Amino acid sequence: MGGGILALALSILVAVTLGPADVSLVNVRDVLFNHLGLADIPVRLSKNAIVWEERLPRALVAAACGAGLGLCGVIMQSLLRNPLADPFVLGISSGASTGAVIVGVLGVGGAALGLSGGAFIGSLVAFGLVLLLARLSGGNNDRIILAGVASTQLFSALTSFVIFAFADSDETRGVMFWLLGSLEGVRWDDVTLCAVVVFLGTAVCLHFAYVLDAFSFGDDVAASLGISVAKVRLLLLVVTAIITATLVSVAGAIGFVGLVLPHAARFLVGPRHSRLIPATALMGAVFMVWVDAVSRVAFAPTPLPVGVGTALVGVPAFIVILSRRRRAQ
């Protein structure tokens, strides 16, 4: 854990130095000291703006997204007892896409909502639909996953329909770039929102770590230990939905983080959730900071959507994990 925290801090500091404009670690240190009130060091206004207003918030939001999505992946895989479950299995990403498109293309809500507000509302609507469908069909794990698949297809179709029927080329390009995952233009209020939601979500999940250990052996085992299976599952699903909806509303759809990182963390710390949850959060944070940094500089001055970067790294990593699991069996 200590090594993970140190790696995260160093990753954020180094990531802030990467980009078209030349910024050194000394510049980053001076800017941080000035804004934290630890010193009064002369720093050029341009470097101060680059570090404090642009790159540092972006790195911190990337870390929060990685930690939150990794955390949600752990919870989903444990609750649903499915190693392929990830934060988007409940259709939350597709609902966010539809909400963002309705605001961005149709202008519903306009400036009052914005893409982020529309995405958040769309995410919650999709999650509510999944819970309704799952309840009507029995409510077990398989039904929840099937309801998530149905919701994903529905909202993906709605997104495509709105873009095809009403968007012009410029709107289509802008919305699609956002949907692929983008940390462009994040600000300190986004940092605060993401950090608070991820921190509170992690605290709740750690509180139920022993319950998640029991869920790994099935609902019957959990019930025999005095756990209210339905209530706890609903609570943790709501927590993961809120975390995912918040992160998607800020950064767009970022795939494979919640699918791959929990498996990687299990190789390091084992399956006990008291260790697995913080380890996955730290690994996800470090992973996303570096993916965002590389995506930002790989095709400079045009940044690569961070969701594309996570998929390019996540798919090969997941193939390696699957091959190792097969050899272990």
Secondary structure, 3 states (H helix, E strand, C coil): CHHHHHHHHHHHHHHHHCCCCCCCHHHHHHHHHHHCCCCCCCCCHHHHHHHHHHHHHHHHHHHHHHHHHHHHHHHHHHHHCCCCCCCCCCCHHHHHHHHHHHHHHHCCCHHHHHHHHHHHHHHHHHHHHHHHHHHHCCCCHHHHHHHHHHHHHHHHHHHHHHHHHHCCHHHHHHHHHHHCCCCCCCCHHHHHHHHHHHHHHHHHHHHCHHHHHHHCCCHHHHHHCCCCHHHHHHHHHHHHHHHHHHHHHHHCCCCCHHHHHHHHHHHHHCCCHHHHHHHHHHHHHHHHHHHHHHHHHHCCCCCCCHHHHHHHHHHHHHHHHHHHHHHHC
